């Protein structure tokens, strides 16, 4: 994972990766947990079953 930092801006905490602001949360504890969870997921590698690529989409009934 890239080098990250957690910076307090006003009453919120911003997670930064390098120079980019990635995420804004209301507590330092929550920011720490989210960064730890993300690092663990990145270490696991891609989540695919039987060679399928994960996809994001809507059910046809949800499209207007």
Helices and strands as residue ranges (DSSP letters): E 4-9, E 12-17, E 20-25, H 28-44, G 60-62
